[in-house]
Amino acid sequence: MSTNHKGLQVWIQGVGLLGPGLATWAASQAVLRGEQLHASTATVLPPPARLPAAERRRAGSAVKLAMAVADEAVAAAQVDAGTLATVFTSSSGECSNCHSLCEALATPAPVVSPTRFTNSVHNASSGAWHIAVGSRASSTSLCAFNGSFGAGLIEAAASVCLDGQPILLVASDSPYPEPLNSARPLPDHFGAALLLSPARTAQSIASLTVHLAGDGPQAAPMADASLDALRRVIPAAAALPLLVALAQGRAQQGLVLDYLPGTSLRLDLEPVGAS
């Protein structure tokens, strides 16, 4: 691992993915490798099986989405979820509960449900995950508007390099109901998770080095126009060029992901076994 000018170097141990026409990381390989065109069917959110029944009924869409991709990444990495520190990043958090609170506050006698409030905070997904897996490890919840995936990747990679411990990165976004959707349109749910570690293991699929670039080029359009449309309209889907590169298993130097205005992330990717 490295924390110097050469960038933040980590190893990717597992991946989770859920979005329109992308049911799981494992089920999306043909699309990501370019062997099949992407078809943007509505995202189906599975119930968060790890949660107790009462909490499962109260879970909002953001919690269901985040837990689904986190579960897939942890399972692929074959690690104990209860030992993992985490970084959760989302541009908007729990949009449906935010909408419900706004509706309640707009009535003549506003009464806010404590349960709604608890599940509306930005770290609701992090809290649900750590309760579900019994983890007392540290957790960070981030929001950087359209740069939320980039902010989460920097935070997670920096933590791995500084602490020398694996970390689970979960990036997710869910749409608002109307009328908030008109002000902040997010067309569907999209989530991605990466299990990052400081050293190669038997489950490692690639080495990843993260560089922050100022005034550099923006991300190039993706070959699949439908995937590129997702990348441009859902902040968590900024991860798609990295996920495509991982699925294709080709070494890449200088892969660009969009970040905040005037900045980008430059990634060097070396898949295990790449020629």
Accessible surface in RSA format (square Angstrom, percent):
REM  Atomic radii and reference values for relative SASA: ProtOr
REM  Chains: A
REM  Algorithm: Lee & Richards
REM  Probe-radius: 1.40
REM  Slices: 20
REM RES _ NUM      All-atoms   Total-Side   Main-Chain    Non-polar    All polar
REM                ABS   REL    ABS   REL    ABS   REL    ABS   REL    ABS   REL
RES MET A   1   125.65  65.1  67.46  44.6  58.19 138.5  68.21  58.0  57.44  76.1
RES SER A   2    24.63  20.8  17.93  23.9   6.70  15.4  24.63  52.5   0.00   0.0
RES THR A   3    78.52  55.8  49.40  50.1  29.12  69.4  16.78  22.5  61.73  93.3
RES ASN A   4    80.50  55.5  61.26  59.2  19.24  46.3  38.05  91.6  42.45  41.0
RES HIS A   5   164.66  90.0 126.91  88.2  37.75  96.6 108.31 111.6  56.36  65.6
RES LYS A   6   136.27  66.5 126.51  77.6   9.75  23.2  74.85  67.4  61.42  65.4
RES GLY A   7     8.90  11.0   0.00   N/A   8.90  11.0   8.70  23.9   0.20   0.4
RES LEU A   8    32.97  18.4  32.97  23.6   0.00   0.0  32.97  23.2   0.00   0.0
RES GLN A   9    58.34  32.6  58.00  42.4   0.33   0.8   5.04  10.7  53.30  40.4
RES VAL A  10     0.08   0.1   0.00   0.0   0.08   0.2   0.08   0.1   0.00   0.0
RES TRP A  11    46.12  18.5  46.12  22.3   0.00   0.0  35.29  18.8  10.83  17.6
RES ILE A  12     0.00   0.0   0.00   0.0   0.00   0.0   0.00   0.0   0.00   0.0
RES GLN A  13     6.61   3.7   4.52   3.3   2.08   5.0   4.40   9.4   2.21   1.7
RES GLY A  14     1.56   1.9   0.00   N/A   1.56   1.9   1.56   4.3   0.00   0.0
RES VAL A  15     1.15   0.8   0.09   0.1   1.05   2.5   0.09   0.1   1.05   2.9
RES GLY A  16     0.00   0.0   0.00   N/A   0.00   0.0   0.00   0.0   0.00   0.0
RES LEU A  17     2.10   1.2   0.00   0.0   2.10   5.3   0.00   0.0   2.10   5.7
RES LEU A  18    10.51   5.9  10.51   7.5   0.00   0.0  10.51   7.4   0.00   0.0
RES GLY A  19     2.15   2.7   0.00   N/A   2.15   2.7   0.00   0.0   2.15   4.8
RES PRO A  20     2.34   1.7   2.34   2.1   0.00   0.0   2.34   1.9   0.00   0.0
RES GLY A  21    28.34  34.9   0.00   N/A  28.34  34.9  10.49  28.8  17.84  40.0
RES LEU A  22     0.99   0.6   0.00   0.0   0.99   2.5   0.31   0.2   0.68   1.8
RES ALA A  23    64.70  59.5  51.10  78.9  13.60  30.9  56.04  78.9   8.66  22.9
RES THR A  24    53.69  38.2  53.69  54.4   0.00   0.0  50.09  67.3   3.60   5.4
RES TRP A  25    34.31  13.8  34.31  16.6   0.00   0.0  16.55   8.8  17.76  28.8
RES ALA A  26    75.51  69.4  56.73  87.5  18.77  42.7  60.31  84.9  15.20  40.3
RES ALA A  27    72.69  66.8  33.24  51.3  39.45  89.7  45.23  63.7  27.46  72.7
RES SER A  28     1.87   1.6   0.21   0.3   1.66   3.8   1.66   3.5   0.21   0.3
RES GLN A  29    36.23  20.3  35.82  26.2   0.40   1.0  25.07  53.4  11.15   8.5
RES ALA A  30    31.97  29.4  29.64  45.7   2.32   5.3  29.64  41.7   2.32   6.2
RES VAL A  31    11.72   7.7   9.37   8.5   2.36   5.7   9.37   8.1   2.36   6.4
RES LEU A  32     2.06   1.1   0.00   0.0   2.06   5.2   0.01   0.0   2.05   5.5
RES ARG A  33    97.68  41.0  80.35  41.0  17.33  41.3  24.44  33.4  73.24  44.4
RES GLY A  34    63.06  77.8   0.00   N/A  63.06  77.8  29.98  82.3  33.08  74.1
RES GLU A  35   118.11  67.8  77.85  58.9  40.27  95.9  46.80  90.5  71.31  58.2
RES GLN A  36   104.73  58.6  95.77  70.0   8.96  21.3  33.57  71.5  71.16  54.0
RES LEU A  37   149.75  83.4 138.01  98.7  11.74  29.5 138.18  97.0  11.57  31.1
RES HIS A  38    13.34   7.3   0.04   0.0  13.30  34.0   0.04   0.0  13.30  15.5
RES ALA A  39    65.14  59.9  55.31  85.3   9.84  22.4  61.04  86.0   4.10  10.9
RES SER A  40    72.18  61.0  37.30  49.8  34.89  80.4  24.92  53.1  47.27  66.2
RES THR A  41    87.12  62.0  81.52  82.6   5.59  13.3  72.15  96.9  14.96  22.6
RES ALA A  42    83.44  76.7  62.34  96.2  21.11  48.0  65.44  92.2  18.01  47.7
RES THR A  43    17.31  12.3   0.00   0.0  17.31  41.2   2.08   2.8  15.22  23.0
RES VAL A  44   121.00  79.6 110.18  99.8  10.82  26.1 113.37  98.5   7.63  20.7
RES LEU A  45    37.78  21.0  16.51  11.8  21.27  53.5  16.51  11.6  21.27  57.2
RES PRO A  46    56.76  41.4  52.17  47.6   4.59  16.7  56.36  46.5   0.40   2.5
RES PRO A  47    94.08  68.6  85.26  77.7   8.83  32.1  86.42  71.3   7.67  47.6
RES PRO A  48     6.06   4.4   0.18   0.2   5.88  21.4   6.06   5.0   0.00   0.0
RES ALA A  49    84.30  77.5  61.71  95.2  22.59  51.4  64.14  90.3  20.15  53.4
RES ARG A  50    95.42  40.1  70.24  35.8  25.18  59.9  25.13  34.4  70.28  42.6
RES LEU A  51     7.50   4.2   5.07   3.6   2.43   6.1   5.27   3.7   2.23   6.0
RES PRO A  52    78.00  56.8  65.22  59.5  12.78  46.5  77.71  64.2   0.30   1.8
RES ALA A  53    51.37  47.2  43.48  67.1   7.89  18.0  43.89  61.8   7.48  19.8
RES ALA A  54    39.72  36.5  36.05  55.6   3.66   8.3  36.34  51.2   3.38   8.9
RES GLU A  55    73.70  42.3  72.00  54.5   1.70   4.0  17.68  34.2  56.02  45.7
RES ARG A  56    80.06  33.6  76.18  38.8   3.89   9.3  10.76  14.7  69.30  42.0
RES ARG A  57   185.93  78.1 150.52  76.7  35.40  84.3  78.13 106.8 107.79  65.3
RES ARG A  58   115.52  48.5  96.27  49.1  19.25  45.8  31.01  42.4  84.51  51.2
RES ALA A  59    11.41  10.5   0.52   0.8  10.90  24.8   3.37   4.8   8.04  21.3
RES GLY A  60    11.26  13.9   0.00   N/A  11.26  13.9  11.22  30.8   0.04   0.1
RES SER A  61    23.67  20.0  18.80  25.1   4.87  11.2  16.34  34.8   7.33  10.3
RES ALA A  62     7.85   7.2   7.63  11.8   0.22   0.5   7.85  11.1   0.00   0.0
RES VAL A  63     2.00   1.3   2.00   1.8   0.00   0.0   2.00   1.7   0.00   0.0
RES LYS A  64    62.18  30.3  61.56  37.8   0.63   1.5   7.05   6.3  55.14  58.7
RES LEU A  65     0.23   0.1   0.23   0.2   0.00   0.0   0.23   0.2   0.00   0.0
RES ALA A  66     0.07   0.1   0.07   0.1   0.00   0.0   0.07   0.1   0.00   0.0
RES MET A  67     1.55   0.8   1.30   0.9   0.24   0.6   1.55   1.3   0.00   0.0
RES ALA A  68    23.82  21.9   7.38  11.4  16.45  37.4  16.50  23.2   7.32  19.4
RES VAL A  69     1.09   0.7   0.30   0.3   0.79   1.9   1.09   0.9   0.00   0.0
RES ALA A  70     0.05   0.0   0.05   0.1   0.00   0.0   0.05   0.1   0.00   0.0
RES ASP A  71    40.59  28.4  38.45  38.3   2.14   5.0  20.47  48.2  20.11  20.1
RES GLU A  72    38.66  22.2  31.54  23.9   7.12  16.9  32.01  61.9   6.65   5.4
RES ALA A  73     0.00   0.0   0.00   0.0   0.00   0.0   0.00   0.0   0.00   0.0
RES VAL A  74     5.21   3.4   4.92   4.5   0.30   0.7   4.92   4.3   0.30   0.8
RES ALA A  75    72.55  66.7  50.35  77.7  22.19  50.5  61.37  86.4  11.18  29.6
RES ALA A  76    48.87  44.9  26.61  41.1  22.25  50.6  38.98  54.9   9.89  26.2
RES ALA A  77     2.49   2.3   0.00   0.0   2.49   5.7   0.00   0.0   2.49   6.6
RES GLN A  78   134.83  75.4  98.61  72.1  36.22  86.2  37.37  79.5  97.46  73.9
RES VAL A  79    53.47  35.2  33.56  30.4  19.91  48.0  41.23  35.8  12.24  33.2
RES ASP A  80    93.96  65.8  78.71  78.3  15.24  36.0  36.31  85.4  57.65  57.5
RES ALA A  81     7.01   6.4   3.55   5.5   3.46   7.9   3.55   5.0   3.46   9.2
RES GLY A  82    21.14  26.1   0.00   N/A  21.14  26.1   7.90  21.7  13.24  29.7
RES THR A  83    92.83  66.0  65.90  66.8  26.93  64.2  60.28  81.0  32.55  49.2
RES LEU A  84     4.61   2.6   4.17   3.0   0.44   1.1   4.53   3.2   0.08   0.2
RES ALA A  85    20.17  18.5  18.45  28.5   1.72   3.9  18.45  26.0   1.72   4.5
RES THR A  86     1.81   1.3   0.00   0.0   1.81   4.3   0.00   0.0   1.81   2.7
RES VAL A  87     1.18   0.8   1.18   1.1   0.00   0.0   1.18   1.0   0.00   0.0
RES PHE A  88    11.26   5.6  10.51   6.5   0.75   1.9  10.76   6.5   0.50   1.4
RES THR A  89     3.26   2.3   0.30   0.3   2.96   7.1   0.86   1.2   2.39   3.6
RES SER A  90    13.58  11.5  12.80  17.1   0.78   1.8  12.16  25.9   1.42   2.0
RES SER A  91     7.92   6.7   0.00   0.0   7.92  18.3   0.00   0.0   7.92  11.1
RES SER A  92    23.81  20.1   2.24   3.0  21.57  49.7   6.35  13.5  17.46  24.5
RES GLY A  93     6.99   8.6   0.00   N/A   6.99   8.6   5.88  16.1   1.10   2.5
RES GLU A  94     5.23   3.0   1.80   1.4   3.42   8.2   1.35   2.6   3.88   3.2
RES CYS A  95     0.07   0.1   0.01   0.0   0.06   0.1   0.07   0.2   0.00   0.0
RES SER A  96    37.16  31.4  35.67  47.6   1.49   3.4  31.06  66.1   6.10   8.5
RES ASN A  97     4.59   3.2   4.59   4.4   0.00   0.0   0.00   0.0   4.59   4.4
RES CYS A  98    44.74  33.8  43.44  48.4   1.30   3.1  10.12  25.6  34.62  37.3
RES HIS A  99    28.63  15.6  28.61  19.9   0.02   0.0  15.72  16.2  12.92  15.0
RES SER A 100    26.59  22.5  21.52  28.7   5.07  11.7  10.02  21.3  16.56  23.2
RES LEU A 101    23.97  13.4  23.87  17.1   0.10   0.3  23.97  16.8   0.00   0.0
RES CYS A 102    63.24  47.8  56.15  62.6   7.10  16.7  23.89  60.5  39.35  42.4
RES GLU A 103   101.52  58.3  93.20  70.5   8.32  19.8  37.22  72.0  64.30  52.5
RES ALA A 104    25.70  23.6  18.79  29.0   6.92  15.7  25.42  35.8   0.28   0.7
RES LEU A 105   106.97  59.6  88.13  63.1  18.83  47.3  88.31  62.0  18.66  50.2
RES ALA A 106    87.71  80.6  47.88  73.9  39.83  90.6  59.00  83.1  28.71  76.1
RES THR A 107    63.80  45.4  54.90  55.7   8.90  21.2  54.24  72.8   9.57  14.5
RES PRO A 108   145.28 105.9 104.58  95.3  40.70 147.9 118.12  97.5  27.16 168.8
RES ALA A 109    78.73  72.4  63.27  97.6  15.46  35.2  68.64  96.7  10.09  26.7
RES PRO A 110    68.66  50.0  47.11  42.9  21.54  78.3  47.15  38.9  21.50 133.6
RES VAL A 111   119.54  78.7 103.51  93.7  16.03  38.6 107.25  93.2  12.30  33.3
RES VAL A 112    54.43  35.8  37.39  33.8  17.04  41.1  37.39  32.5  17.04  46.2
RES SER A 113    44.53  37.6  36.76  49.1   7.77  17.9  31.54  67.2  13.00  18.2
RES PRO A 114   108.97  79.4 102.29  93.2   6.69  24.3 108.61  89.7   0.37   2.3
RES THR A 115    60.14  42.8  55.53  56.3   4.61  11.0  28.27  38.0  31.87  48.2
RES ARG A 116   104.42  43.8 103.80  52.9   0.62   1.5  19.64  26.8  84.78  51.4
RES PHE A 117   114.36  57.2 114.36  70.8   0.00   0.0 114.36  69.3   0.00   0.0
RES THR A 118    88.08  62.6  82.05  83.2   6.03  14.4  61.75  82.9  26.33  39.8
RES ASN A 119    24.13  16.6  24.03  23.2   0.10   0.2   0.99   2.4  23.14  22.4
RES SER A 120    21.31  18.0   7.37   9.8  13.93  32.1   2.61   5.6  18.70  26.2
RES VAL A 121    54.50  35.9  47.12  42.7   7.37  17.8  53.71  46.7   0.79   2.1
RES HIS A 122    69.51  38.0  49.84  34.6  19.66  50.3  41.05  42.3  28.46  33.1
RES ASN A 123    80.34  55.4  77.80  75.2   2.54   6.1   9.83  23.7  70.51  68.2
RES ALA A 124    13.65  12.5   3.14   4.8  10.50  23.9  10.12  14.3   3.52   9.3
RES SER A 125    13.15  11.1  12.52  16.7   0.63   1.5   6.21  13.2   6.94   9.7
RES SER A 126     7.77   6.6   7.53  10.0   0.25   0.6   0.02   0.0   7.75  10.9
RES GLY A 127    31.28  38.6   0.00   N/A  31.28  38.6  30.85  84.7   0.43   1.0
RES ALA A 128    16.38  15.1  10.70  16.5   5.68  12.9  14.38  20.3   2.00   5.3
RES TRP A 129     0.12   0.0   0.12   0.1   0.00   0.0   0.00   0.0   0.12   0.2
RES HIS A 130    19.94  10.9  18.34  12.8   1.60   4.1  16.41  16.9   3.53   4.1
RES ILE A 131   126.46  72.0 106.16  79.1  20.30  48.9 112.65  81.1  13.82  37.5
RES ALA A 132    24.21  22.3   0.00   0.0  24.21  55.1   2.30   3.2  21.91  58.0
RES VAL A 133    22.33  14.7   1.02   0.9  21.31  51.3   7.37   6.4  14.95  40.6
RES GLY A 134    60.43  74.5   0.00   N/A  60.43  74.5  35.30  96.9  25.13  56.3
RES SER A 135    11.58   9.8   0.00   0.0  11.58  26.7   0.00   0.0  11.58  16.2
RES ARG A 136   238.88 100.3 200.59 102.3  38.30  91.2  81.15 110.9 157.73  95.6
RES ALA A 137    34.29  31.5  12.82  19.8  21.47  48.8  23.55  33.2  10.74  28.5
RES SER A 138    85.61  72.3  67.71  90.4  17.89  41.2  56.31 119.9  29.30  41.0
RES SER A 139    47.64  40.3  13.40  17.9  34.24  78.9  14.04  29.9  33.60  47.1
RES THR A 140    48.64  34.6  44.84  45.5   3.80   9.1  23.89  32.1  24.75  37.4
RES SER A 141    39.38  33.3  11.47  15.3  27.91  64.3   9.68  20.6  29.70  41.6
RES LEU A 142    44.82  25.0  42.91  30.7   1.91   4.8  44.82  31.5   0.00   0.0
RES CYS A 143    72.57  54.9  39.38  43.9  33.19  78.0  15.87  40.2  56.69  61.1
RES ALA A 144    23.69  21.8  12.03  18.6  11.66  26.5  23.20  32.7   0.49   1.3
RES PHE A 145   118.10  59.1 116.78  72.3   1.32   3.4 116.78  70.8   1.32   3.8
RES ASN A 146    83.06  57.3  72.37  69.9  10.69  25.7  28.11  67.6  54.95  53.1
RES GLY A 147     1.87   2.3   0.00   N/A   1.87   2.3   1.05   2.9   0.82   1.8
RES SER A 148     1.90   1.6   1.90   2.5   0.00   0.0   1.90   4.0   0.00   0.0
RES PHE A 149     2.94   1.5   2.54   1.6   0.40   1.0   2.60   1.6   0.34   1.0
RES GLY A 150     2.10   2.6   0.00   N/A   2.10   2.6   1.33   3.7   0.77   1.7
RES ALA A 151    14.71  13.5  10.94  16.9   3.77   8.6  12.27  17.3   2.44   6.5
RES GLY A 152     0.00   0.0   0.00   N/A   0.00   0.0   0.00   0.0   0.00   0.0
RES LEU A 153     0.00   0.0   0.00   0.0   0.00   0.0   0.00   0.0   0.00   0.0
RES ILE A 154    43.23  24.6  43.23  32.2   0.00   0.0  43.23  31.1   0.00   0.0
RES GLU A 155    58.52  33.6  56.66  42.9   1.86   4.4   4.86   9.4  53.66  43.8
RES ALA A 156     0.00   0.0   0.00   0.0   0.00   0.0   0.00   0.0   0.00   0.0
RES ALA A 157     0.00   0.0   0.00   0.0   0.00   0.0   0.00   0.0   0.00   0.0
RES ALA A 158    26.35  24.2  26.35  40.7   0.00   0.0  26.35  37.1   0.00   0.0
RES SER A 159    23.07  19.5  19.24  25.7   3.83   8.8   8.30  17.7  14.77  20.7
RES VAL A 160     0.32   0.2   0.00   0.0   0.32   0.8   0.29   0.3   0.03   0.1
RES CYS A 161     6.09   4.6   0.00   0.0   6.09  14.3   0.00   0.0   6.09   6.6
RES LEU A 162   135.04  75.2 102.67  73.5  32.37  81.4 104.68  73.5  30.36  81.7
RES ASP A 163    98.36  68.9  74.74  74.4  23.62  55.9  21.32  50.2  77.04  76.8
RES GLY A 164    25.04  30.9   0.00   N/A  25.04  30.9  10.55  29.0  14.49  32.5
RES GLN A 165   112.20  62.7 110.58  80.8   1.62   3.9  36.17  77.0  76.03  57.7
RES PRO A 166    45.55  33.2  43.06  39.3   2.50   9.1  43.06  35.6   2.50  15.5
RES ILE A 167     9.61   5.5   9.61   7.2   0.00   0.0   9.61   6.9   0.00   0.0
RES LEU A 168     0.00   0.0   0.00   0.0   0.00   0.0   0.00   0.0   0.00   0.0
RES LEU A 169     0.82   0.5   0.82   0.6   0.00   0.0   0.82   0.6   0.00   0.0
RES VAL A 170     0.55   0.4   0.11   0.1   0.43   1.0   0.11   0.1   0.43   1.2
RES ALA A 171     0.84   0.8   0.84   1.3   0.00   0.0   0.84   1.2   0.00   0.0
RES SER A 172     9.03   7.6   8.94  11.9   0.09   0.2   0.42   0.9   8.61  12.1
RES ASP A 173     2.61   1.8   0.57   0.6   2.05   4.8   2.05   4.8   0.57   0.6
RES SER A 174     1.03   0.9   0.20   0.3   0.83   1.9   0.01   0.0   1.02   1.4
RES PRO A 175    35.37  25.8  27.49  25.1   7.88  28.6  27.49  22.7   7.88  49.0
RES TYR A 176    37.11  17.3  29.98  17.1   7.14  18.6   5.76   4.3  31.35  38.6
RES PRO A 177    48.09  35.0  35.47  32.3  12.62  45.9  47.56  39.3   0.53   3.3
RES GLU A 178    98.85  56.7  83.76  63.4  15.08  35.9  63.45 122.7  35.39  28.9
RES PRO A 179   100.41  73.2  94.63  86.3   5.78  21.0  95.54  78.9   4.87  30.3
RES LEU A 180    58.00  32.3  56.80  40.6   1.20   3.0  57.72  40.5   0.28   0.8
RES ASN A 181    38.32  26.4  38.29  37.0   0.03   0.1   2.61   6.3  35.70  34.5
RES SER A 182    85.01  71.8  53.25  71.1  31.76  73.2  39.81  84.8  45.20  63.3
RES ALA A 183    89.11  81.9  50.91  78.6  38.20  86.9  60.77  85.6  28.34  75.1
RES ARG A 184    43.29  18.2  43.17  22.0   0.12   0.3  24.94  34.1  18.36  11.1
RES PRO A 185    85.94  62.6  77.16  70.3   8.78  31.9  77.16  63.7   8.78  54.6
RES LEU A 186     2.18   1.2   1.15   0.8   1.03   2.6   1.15   0.8   1.03   2.8
RES PRO A 187    87.94  64.1  48.32  44.0  39.62 144.0  61.12  50.5  26.81 166.7
RES ASP A 188    21.50  15.1  20.64  20.5   0.86   2.0   8.72  20.5  12.78  12.8
RES HIS A 189    28.59  15.6  28.59  19.9   0.00   0.0   8.79   9.1  19.80  23.0
RES PHE A 190     0.00   0.0   0.00   0.0   0.00   0.0   0.00   0.0   0.00   0.0
RES GLY A 191     0.00   0.0   0.00   N/A   0.00   0.0   0.00   0.0   0.00   0.0
RES ALA A 192     1.77   1.6   0.76   1.2   1.01   2.3   0.98   1.4   0.79   2.1
RES ALA A 193     0.42   0.4   0.00   0.0   0.42   1.0   0.42   0.6   0.00   0.0
RES LEU A 194     1.93   1.1   1.93   1.4   0.00   0.0   1.93   1.4   0.00   0.0
RES LEU A 195     0.64   0.4   0.64   0.5   0.00   0.0   0.64   0.5   0.00   0.0
RES LEU A 196     0.00   0.0   0.00   0.0   0.00   0.0   0.00   0.0   0.00   0.0
RES SER A 197     4.62   3.9   4.62   6.2   0.00   0.0   4.62   9.8   0.00   0.0
RES PRO A 198    25.50  18.6  20.23  18.4   5.27  19.2  20.23  16.7   5.27  32.8
RES ALA A 199    58.23  53.5  55.21  85.2   3.02   6.9  57.80  81.4   0.43   1.1
RES ARG A 200   143.51  60.3 118.84  60.6  24.67  58.7  32.59  44.5 110.92  67.2
RES THR A 201    63.59  45.2  48.93  49.6  14.67  35.0  57.97  77.9   5.63   8.5
RES ALA A 202   102.68  94.4  54.03  83.4  48.65 110.7  66.75  94.0  35.93  95.2
RES GLN A 203    56.09  31.4  45.65  33.4  10.44  24.8  13.28  28.3  42.81  32.5
RES SER A 204    10.27   8.7   0.06   0.1  10.22  23.5   0.06   0.1  10.22  14.3
RES ILE A 205    62.88  35.8  55.39  41.3   7.49  18.1  58.06  41.8   4.83  13.1
RES ALA A 206     0.00   0.0   0.00   0.0   0.00   0.0   0.00   0.0   0.00   0.0
RES SER A 207    10.74   9.1  10.35  13.8   0.39   0.9   4.90  10.4   5.84   8.2
RES LEU A 208     0.00   0.0   0.00   0.0   0.00   0.0   0.00   0.0   0.00   0.0
RES THR A 209    20.62  14.7  20.62  20.9   0.00   0.0   7.65  10.3  12.96  19.6
RES VAL A 210     4.01   2.6   1.44   1.3   2.57   6.2   1.44   1.2   2.57   7.0
RES HIS A 211    25.66  14.0  21.94  15.3   3.72   9.5  20.51  21.1   5.15   6.0
RES LEU A 212   115.34  64.2  80.85  57.8  34.49  86.7  80.85  56.8  34.49  92.8
RES ALA A 213    23.18  21.3  18.11  27.9   5.08  11.5  23.18  32.6   0.00   0.0
RES GLY A 214    54.65  67.4   0.00   N/A  54.65  67.4  22.68  62.2  31.98  71.6
RES ASP A 215   137.41  96.2 101.96 101.5  35.45  83.8  37.32  87.8 100.09  99.8
RES GLY A 216    24.00  29.6   0.00   N/A  24.00  29.6  11.88  32.6  12.12  27.1
RES PRO A 217    97.07  70.7  84.01  76.6  13.06  47.5  96.14  79.4   0.94   5.8
RES GLN A 218   103.60  57.9  87.88  64.2  15.72  37.4  58.56 124.6  45.03  34.2
RES ALA A 219    12.07  11.1   1.14   1.8  10.93  24.9   1.14   1.6  10.93  28.9
RES ALA A 220    71.89  66.1  58.41  90.1  13.48  30.7  62.53  88.1   9.36  24.8
RES PRO A 221   110.13  80.3  91.90  83.8  18.23  66.3  91.90  75.9  18.23 113.3
RES MET A 222    27.38  14.2  11.38   7.5  16.00  38.1  17.76  15.1   9.62  12.7
RES ALA A 223   119.12 109.5  70.02 108.1  49.10 111.7  82.65 116.4  36.47  96.6
RES ASP A 224    22.47  15.7  17.21  17.1   5.26  12.4  15.89  37.4   6.58   6.6
RES ALA A 225    80.30  73.8  68.77 106.1  11.52  26.2  72.31 101.8   7.98  21.2
RES SER A 226    36.00  30.4  25.23  33.7  10.77  24.8  25.04  53.3  10.96  15.4
RES LEU A 227     3.15   1.8   3.15   2.3   0.00   0.0   3.15   2.2   0.00   0.0
RES ASP A 228    11.40   8.0  11.40  11.3   0.00   0.0   2.56   6.0   8.84   8.8
RES ALA A 229    39.07  35.9  39.07  60.3   0.00   0.0  39.07  55.0   0.00   0.0
RES LEU A 230    11.62   6.5  11.58   8.3   0.04   0.1  11.58   8.1   0.04   0.1
RES ARG A 231    25.07  10.5  15.47   7.9   9.59  22.8   2.58   3.5  22.49  13.6
RES ARG A 232   151.72  63.7 114.61  58.4  37.11  88.4  49.32  67.4 102.40  62.1
RES VAL A 233    67.87  44.7  54.89  49.7  12.98  31.3  61.96  53.8   5.91  16.0
RES ILE A 234     0.85   0.5   0.00   0.0   0.85   2.0   0.43   0.3   0.42   1.1
RES PRO A 235    10.50   7.6   3.96   3.6   6.53  23.7  10.10   8.3   0.39   2.5
RES ALA A 236     1.49   1.4   0.53   0.8   0.96   2.2   1.49   2.1   0.00   0.0
RES ALA A 237     0.00   0.0   0.00   0.0   0.00   0.0   0.00   0.0   0.00   0.0
RES ALA A 238    10.52   9.7   9.33  14.4   1.19   2.7   9.64  13.6   0.88   2.3
RES ALA A 239     0.77   0.7   0.77   1.2   0.00   0.0   0.77   1.1   0.00   0.0
RES LEU A 240     0.00   0.0   0.00   0.0   0.00   0.0   0.00   0.0   0.00   0.0
RES PRO A 241    13.30   9.7   8.76   8.0   4.54  16.5  11.48   9.5   1.81  11.3
RES LEU A 242     0.01   0.0   0.01   0.0   0.00   0.0   0.01   0.0   0.00   0.0
RES LEU A 243     0.43   0.2   0.43   0.3   0.00   0.0   0.43   0.3   0.00   0.0
RES VAL A 244    25.54  16.8  25.54  23.1   0.00   0.0  25.54  22.2   0.00   0.0
RES ALA A 245     0.59   0.5   0.45   0.7   0.14   0.3   0.55   0.8   0.04   0.1
RES LEU A 246    15.49   8.6   1.37   1.0  14.12  35.5   1.37   1.0  14.12  38.0
RES ALA A 247    12.09  11.1   0.00   0.0  12.09  27.5   1.54   2.2  10.55  28.0
RES GLN A 248    59.14  33.1  36.72  26.8  22.42  53.4  10.96  23.3  48.18  36.5
RES GLY A 249    31.71  39.1   0.00   N/A  31.71  39.1  18.74  51.4  12.97  29.0
RES ARG A 250   128.79  54.1 125.89  64.2   2.90   6.9  62.60  85.6  66.18  40.1
RES ALA A 251    42.07  38.7  20.68  31.9  21.39  48.7  20.97  29.5  21.10  55.9
RES GLN A 252    39.80  22.3  34.60  25.3   5.19  12.4  12.97  27.6  26.83  20.3
RES GLN A 253   136.00  76.1 105.40  77.0  30.61  72.9  62.11 132.2  73.90  56.0
RES GLY A 254    25.87  31.9   0.00   N/A  25.87  31.9  10.26  28.2  15.60  34.9
RES LEU A 255    28.41  15.8  23.82  17.0   4.60  11.6  28.39  19.9   0.02   0.0
RES VAL A 256    21.97  14.5  17.07  15.4   4.90  11.8  17.07  14.8   4.90  13.3
RES LEU A 257     1.08   0.6   0.69   0.5   0.39   1.0   1.08   0.8   0.00   0.0
RES ASP A 258    45.36  31.8  40.88  40.7   4.48  10.6  20.03  47.2  25.32  25.3
RES TYR A 259    37.31  17.4  23.22  13.2  14.09  36.7   5.59   4.2  31.72  39.1
RES LEU A 260    68.17  38.0  66.12  47.3   2.05   5.1  66.44  46.7   1.73   4.6
RES PRO A 261   134.74  98.2 103.51  94.4  31.23 113.5 116.23  96.0  18.51 115.0
RES GLY A 262    45.67  56.3   0.00   N/A  45.67  56.3  32.48  89.1  13.19  29.5
RES THR A 263    34.95  24.9  34.77  35.2   0.18   0.4  34.77  46.7   0.18   0.3
RES SER A 264     1.03   0.9   1.03   1.4   0.00   0.0   0.05   0.1   0.98   1.4
RES LEU A 265     0.04   0.0   0.04   0.0   0.00   0.0   0.04   0.0   0.00   0.0
RES ARG A 266    96.96  40.7  96.96  49.4   0.00   0.0  28.35  38.7  68.61  41.6
RES LEU A 267     0.00   0.0   0.00   0.0   0.00   0.0   0.00   0.0   0.00   0.0
RES ASP A 268    26.51  18.6  24.09  24.0   2.42   5.7   9.16  21.6  17.35  17.3
RES LEU A 269     0.32   0.2   0.00   0.0   0.32   0.8   0.15   0.1   0.17   0.5
RES GLU A 270    82.22  47.2  80.76  61.1   1.46   3.5  44.18  85.5  38.05  31.1
RES PRO A 271     8.92   6.5   6.58   6.0   2.34   8.5   6.58   5.4   2.34  14.5
RES VAL A 272    57.02  37.5  30.11  27.3  26.91  64.8  35.24  30.6  21.78  59.1
RES GLY A 273    79.82  98.4   0.00   N/A  79.82  98.4  41.23 113.1  38.59  86.4
RES ALA A 274    29.09  26.7   1.77   2.7  27.31  62.1   7.91  11.1  21.17  56.1
RES SER A 275   152.89 129.2  84.72 113.1  68.17 157.0  85.90 182.9  66.99  93.9
END  Absolute sums over single chains surface
CHAIN  1 A    12015.0       9069.5       2945.5       7257.4       4757.7
END  Absolute sums over all chains
TOTAL         12015.0       9069.5       2945.5       7257.4       4757.7
